[in-house]
């Protein structure tokens, strides 16, 4: 008789902060990390287009249940917008569909256009995007040749700073740093800036520098992770991203079994609840006088 195969010990639950390489999809990164971490329980928060590089937050084991909450946090990007050409995807991966010289566009006009796209704005997502229209992804319908009608939605661009302007013939490249809310498309900012200036525009470079509290200083390349799979423990990940609430052993036990806590005025949430030994117990949100569980991790 053959010997029984030893059961593989699962990796610790936590986050992996990846510096995503160009040309990889977010799904490609997840697939690679499943092999590196040795588990199928891997997911990501906030998709990055293949062209984009930078911070991709990946959850392992129980931390996959954090991802939906982390995806809603503020993000930072470095980007290059090319004025003078429009593409069908609003980035350099698409086909050029229109050209108009940007040679005569003044720097003051560019700055005014950027200012108009800063703050609370209404933004129409790109035709080629993951937004669902009647249950189907917009990009699938667009790539099938269908004109997709997407509705404008509110987003917040809290920072849109021009860092350089470069001219090359009829083209004008604008380097910028953007800080924005979840759901903001930087490609759409490029498209809308070009439309406002009458030249058309698209994105030629995008690097995500931050997702909530997780930035490039914490990120590791795929090659580095292959040598050492650095997993940020759950407790540290939550303490960095959300308000912290330390509770007694009795309260921790109650929350672990679905019980509620009295509200402490820490905001709607999510709020991380920690046991006396520092263990993460749950994420909760406050409703009136009580704090209700969003996700329980103890046990």
N, C-alpha and C positions, 0 to 999 in steps of 0.2 A: 504494500500500500504506500502511496505517496505521502509525503509530509504535508501538513496544512500550511498554506501560505501565510506568513506573518501579516497581521493587519497593520496597514500603514498609519502612522500617527499623523493626524491632520495638522496643518500649520496653525499657528496662533491666529486668532481673529484680529483684524486690524486693517489699516489702510496702507496701500503702496502708492507713493506719489511719483508718478512717472513723467519723465521728459519725453513726450511722444515724438518719434522721428517723422520726418516728412514722408509722404507716400503711404504711410500706414493708416488704416482705418482704426477707429477706437476698438472695433471688434477684433481686429488683428492683434492689438495689444493684449486684450483679454485672453485670447487664445494662447498667446505666447506665455503669459503669466500663469495660466492654468498648469502648463508644463513645468515652469520654474518653481511655483509654489507647491505643486503636487496635490491640487484639489480642483474639482469642477466648480466649487462655489466661489466664483469670481465674477465681479461685475464692475461697471464704471458709472461715474456721475458726470453728466454733461458731455455730450458727443463733441469731438473735434473733427472737422473735415480733414480728408487725407492730406491736403496741401498744408494744413496748419501743423505747427510744432508746439511743444511746451507742456504745461501742467495738465495732466490727466489724472484724476483721483480714482483709484481702483480699490474696491473693497474685497476682502478675503474672509471666507467663512461667515460668522455672525455679522461682520461689518457690512455685508451686502445690504443689510436692512437699514443701514445709515444713509445709503446713497441717495435715496429720494429726498431726504431732508437737506443733504449737502448740495444737491443740484440747484437749490433755490437761492444760494448765497451769491454775493456780489463777485464779479470777475474782472480781471485786468488783462489787457492785451497791448502788444506792440504791433503796429500794422503799417503797410504801405498801400496807399490808394493811388492808382494811375488814372489821371484825367486825360481824356481825348479818345478813349475807346470804351465801348460797352460790350459785355459778353452775355450769353444766354444763361450763365450761372452766377453772374456778378463777381466772378473771380477768374484767375488766370487759367483755370482748368477748362473753362468753357470756350465756345466758339465766338469769335468777334462778330457782332451783329450790327454795329454802327460805329462810325468814326466822326469826330469833329475836332478841329484844331483847338488845343488849349494854349497855344503860343502867346496869345494876347491876354490871357487871364491874369489879372493883377493879384499879387499876394494878399492885398487887403480884401479882395473879393473872396479868396479862399478862406481867409480867417472869418469873414462874415458868414460864409456858408457853414463852416464848422460850428460857429456860435449858435446858429439857428437849429443845429442838430444836437445841441446840448441841453440837458434838463429832462423834464418829463415830456416825451414826444409820442406821437402815434406813428407806428412803423408797420409797413406791409412786409411780411417775410418774403425771401426770394422764392421764385417759382420752383427752383430746384432746392427743396428743403424737406425736412422730415415731418413738417406739419401734416396732420391728417385731414383730408377733405372727403367727407362721406365714407369714412372708414379706411381710406387708402392714402398712402404717403404721397404728398404733393410731387416729390421728385419722380415717382414712378409714372404718374399721369403726364408730367411735363416731358419726360423722356420718350413717352409714347406719342408725342406731338400735340397733346391736348393743352389748350390755353387754360391754365388753372386760375380761378378767381379767389384770391386769398384776402381775408379781411384785415384791415389795420388793427393793431392792438397796442395798448400803452406799454412803453418801456421807459426806463430811466437811464440816461447817459450822464452820470454824475461828473465825469471828467473826459474831455476831448481836447488834448493838448498837441499842437503841431510841434514836432521836434526838428524837422528839416523840410525844405522844398527844393526840388531839383528839376531843372528843365533839360529836355532833350528833343530838339526839333519841335514837332507839334504836340509832344507829350509833356505832361507835368506830373511828377511823382511827389506825393505828400506823405511824409513819415509822421506817424502820430502815436500817442499813447492814449488808450481808452479805458475808462473804468465804467462799468455798466451793470445793470441788473440782469438776472437770469432771463433768458429768452430774447436778449438783444442779438441781432445779427450784424456783425461788423461788415459783412458783404453788403448788407442793405444800406449801411451808412455810406459806403463807397458809392453805391448806385445812386443814392439820393443826393449826395454832394455833387456828383457829376451832372445829375439832372438839373439841379438848382443853378449850376454854372453854365448850362447849355452845351456841355462838352461830352457828356456821358462819363462814366467812371466804373472802375472795377478794382478788386483787391488783388495785389500781386504777392503780398507777404503777410502772414499772420502767425504770431507767436503768443500763446497764452502765458502770461507771467504769474497769474494768481487765480486761485479759486478759494474764496473766503480767506481763511488764515493760512492756507497752504500755498507756498510760492516756489519759485525756481530754486531757491537756496536749499529746499527740502527734496527736490526732485532728483531722480536717478535715471540714467539712460537704461535702455534694455540690456546693453552690454554689461553695465555695472550690476544690474539686478541679477544677471546670469551668474555673476561671480559671487554675489552676496545678496540674497533676497531680503532687503530691509523693509520690515513691516512695522508701521507705527501702531503701537498697542491701542486698543479700543478706548481705554480710559484717557490716554493722552490726546487722541484724535478728537474725542468729544469735548474735553476740557478746553481745547484750542478753538473749537468752532462755536460752542454754545455757552450760555450762562451755566454756572455750576451750583448745585444744591447738595450739601452734605446732610445726611440724615442719620438717625439712630439705627441700631441693629433691628429694633422692632419695626420701625418705619420701612426699612429696607426689605424686611421679610414681607410686610404687607404689600408693598409695591410689586415685589417679585411674584406675588400671587394675585395680581390684578386689582389690588386695593388702591384707593385714592388718598391724596394728601391734602391738607389745607393749603390754599394758595399763599404765596409769600410775596406777591407783587414783583416778581422777576420778569414780567412780560409774558406775552402769549406763549412763546416758545418757538422751537423746542428748548427744553432745559434738561441738562444732564443731571441725573440723580446718582449720588455716590454713597456707598456703604462706609462705615467707619474705617475699614481697612483700605479704602481707596478704590475698591472694585466698582466698576460701572454697573448699576442696577437697571436703569431704564432711561428713556427719553420721555418727558411729560410735557404737557401744555396746560396753561392755566385757563380756566373758564369760571369767571366770577370768583367764588370763594373756594373752589377746589382745583386741584391739579390732577389731570387724567393722563393715563399712560398712552403714549404713541407707539412705543416699542419696548419690550422687556428683554433684557439680555442676560439677567442673572439665571443661573441654573443650567 
